[in-house]
Amino acid sequence: MDVRIGRATLSIVNEDITEQSVDIITNAANNRLWMGGGVAGSIKSKGGEEIEEEAMKLGPIPIGEVVITEAGKLPQRKVFHAVVMEQDMKTSQDAIKNATMNVLKLADDNNFESIAIPAFGTGVGHFPADVCADLMLEEIINYLLETKNLKKVVISLLDNGIYEIFKNKLKNRFSKR
């Protein structure tokens, strides 16, 4: 599903984030920046151990903050590591909102035009997908109304259930206009 917001497009896809045609892919990270399973595991597996090694040298960082690494063997230009949890793998609404905003701002400030983002905290963090969708969509839509450089934001979701939740939340938001 695609919607136009200002000069940008927001897409929600049921696809692997590592296969998106974007400048940046985003990892939902822990504050120590080690890459375990889920999205992080897929990025490390396909892009190479060097992504994790580079990220871990930059940590630990506070929840809600973002660091940039090279993309290794991946086709994207960079990987953003958005910290949405500590080592206990628990996240919060504030962590998800701040990470979403900081990812978009960092991409925009560094003149990137496209980024793919997963559903923050819904995997190992066990955060409710419906609440995550509301938080992330709100931040992304508000940001895209004012963006300078971003032209494309993709929310890339492998889980069919989470994809349906995000798609329906976005559809409902835009059908009310």
C-alpha positions as CSV (number, residue, x, y, z in Angstrom):
1,M,0.0,0.0,0.0
2,D,1.3,3.5,-1.0
3,V,0.2,6.9,0.1
4,R,1.5,10.3,-0.9
5,I,2.4,12.6,2.0
6,G,3.6,16.0,0.9
7,R,6.4,15.4,-1.6
8,A,7.1,11.9,-0.3
9,T,5.6,8.4,-0.6
10,L,4.9,6.1,2.4
11,S,4.7,2.4,1.5
12,I,3.9,-0.6,3.6
13,V,5.1,-3.8,2.1
14,N,5.1,-7.5,3.1
15,E,8.7,-8.1,2.1
16,D,12.2,-8.6,3.4
17,I,13.8,-5.3,4.5
18,T,17.2,-6.4,3.1
19,E,15.6,-6.6,-0.4
20,Q,14.2,-3.1,-0.5
21,S,15.4,-0.6,-3.2
22,V,16.3,2.2,-0.8
23,D,19.4,4.1,0.4
24,I,19.1,2.9,4.0
25,I,17.6,0.0,5.8
26,T,16.9,0.2,9.5
27,N,17.7,-2.3,12.2
28,A,15.6,-2.3,15.5
29,A,18.6,-2.5,17.8
30,N,19.4,-3.0,21.5
31,N,21.5,-0.4,23.2
32,R,24.7,-2.5,22.9
33,L,24.1,-2.8,19.2
34,W,24.8,-6.6,19.0
35,M,22.7,-8.2,16.3
36,G,20.8,-11.3,17.3
37,G,17.7,-12.7,15.5
38,G,14.8,-11.2,13.5
39,V,15.5,-8.2,11.4
40,A,19.0,-7.8,12.9
41,G,19.9,-11.4,12.2
42,S,18.7,-11.1,8.6
43,I,20.8,-8.0,8.1
44,K,23.9,-9.6,9.6
45,S,23.4,-12.9,7.7
46,K,23.0,-11.2,4.3
47,G,25.2,-8.2,4.8
48,G,28.1,-9.7,6.8
49,E,29.5,-9.8,10.3
50,E,31.3,-6.5,9.6
51,I,28.0,-4.6,10.1
52,E,27.6,-5.9,13.6
53,E,31.3,-5.3,14.4
54,E,31.1,-1.7,13.2
55,A,27.9,-1.1,15.1
56,M,29.1,-2.5,18.4
57,K,32.2,-0.2,18.3
58,L,29.7,2.7,18.4
59,G,27.7,1.5,21.4
60,P,26.4,1.5,23.9
61,I,24.0,4.4,23.1
62,P,20.8,5.6,24.7
63,I,17.4,4.3,23.9
64,G,15.8,6.2,21.0
65,E,19.1,7.2,19.4
66,V,20.5,6.0,16.1
67,V,23.9,5.1,14.7
68,I,25.0,4.6,11.1
69,T,27.1,1.8,9.7
70,E,28.1,0.6,6.3
71,A,25.9,-1.9,4.6
72,G,28.4,-4.7,4.0
73,K,27.4,-7.0,1.2
74,L,23.8,-5.5,1.1
75,P,22.8,-3.4,-1.9
76,Q,21.8,-0.4,0.3
77,R,24.2,2.4,1.0
78,K,23.9,2.3,4.8
79,V,22.3,0.6,7.8
80,F,20.8,2.7,10.6
81,H,20.6,1.0,14.0
82,A,17.8,2.5,15.9
83,V,17.9,1.6,19.6
84,V,14.5,0.6,20.8
85,M,15.4,-1.6,23.8
86,E,18.1,-2.4,26.3
87,Q,19.5,-5.8,27.0
88,D,16.3,-6.9,28.7
89,M,14.6,-6.7,25.2
90,K,11.7,-4.5,26.6
91,T,10.7,-1.4,24.8
92,S,8.2,1.4,25.3
93,Q,6.1,3.9,23.4
94,D,8.6,6.7,24.0
95,A,11.5,4.5,22.7
96,I,9.5,3.6,19.5
97,K,8.5,7.2,18.9
98,N,12.0,8.6,19.5
99,A,13.7,6.0,17.4
100,T,11.2,6.6,14.5
101,M,11.7,10.4,14.6
102,N,15.5,10.1,14.9
103,V,15.8,7.7,12.0
104,L,13.8,10.0,9.7
105,K,15.7,13.1,10.9
106,L,19.1,11.4,10.5
107,A,18.2,10.3,7.0
108,D,16.9,13.7,6.0
109,D,19.9,15.6,7.5
110,N,22.3,13.4,5.6
111,N,20.6,14.0,2.3
112,F,19.2,10.4,1.8
113,E,16.1,10.1,-0.3
114,S,14.8,6.7,0.8
115,I,14.7,4.5,3.8
116,A,13.1,1.2,4.9
117,I,12.0,0.7,8.5
118,P,10.7,-2.4,10.3
119,A,8.0,-2.5,13.0
120,F,10.1,-1.4,16.0
121,G,9.9,-3.6,19.0
122,T,7.3,-6.0,17.8
123,G,9.7,-9.0,17.4
124,V,11.8,-9.9,20.4
125,G,10.5,-6.8,22.2
126,H,6.9,-8.2,22.1
127,F,5.4,-4.7,21.8
128,P,1.8,-4.8,20.6
129,A,1.8,-4.3,16.8
130,D,-1.4,-2.2,16.8
131,V,0.1,0.3,19.2
132,C,3.4,0.3,17.4
133,A,1.6,1.0,14.1
134,D,-0.2,4.0,15.6
135,L,3.0,5.4,17.0
136,M,5.2,4.9,14.0
137,L,2.6,6.1,11.4
138,E,2.0,9.2,13.4
139,E,5.7,10.1,13.5
140,I,6.3,9.2,9.9
141,I,3.3,11.1,8.5
142,N,4.1,14.2,10.6
143,Y,7.7,14.1,9.5
144,L,7.0,13.6,5.9
145,L,4.8,16.7,5.8
146,E,8.0,18.8,6.6
147,T,10.8,16.7,5.0
148,K,13.6,18.4,3.0
149,N,15.1,15.4,1.3
150,L,13.2,12.2,2.0
151,K,11.1,11.1,-0.9
152,K,10.3,7.5,0.0
153,V,9.7,5.7,3.3
154,V,9.0,2.0,3.3
155,I,7.7,0.1,6.3
156,S,8.9,-3.4,5.5
157,L,7.2,-6.2,7.4
158,L,7.8,-9.9,7.0
159,D,5.1,-11.0,9.5
160,N,1.7,-11.2,7.6
161,G,-0.3,-10.3,10.8
162,I,1.8,-7.2,11.5
163,Y,1.7,-6.2,7.9
164,E,-2.1,-6.4,7.9
165,I,-2.3,-4.3,11.1
166,F,0.0,-1.6,9.6
167,K,-1.8,-1.6,6.2
168,N,-5.2,-1.3,7.8
169,K,-4.1,1.5,10.2
170,L,-2.7,3.5,7.3
171,K,-5.8,2.8,5.2
172,N,-8.1,3.9,8.0
173,R,-6.1,7.1,8.5
174,F,-6.4,8.1,4.9
175,S,-10.0,7.1,4.4
176,K,-11.1,9.5,7.1
177,R,-9.7,12.5,5.2
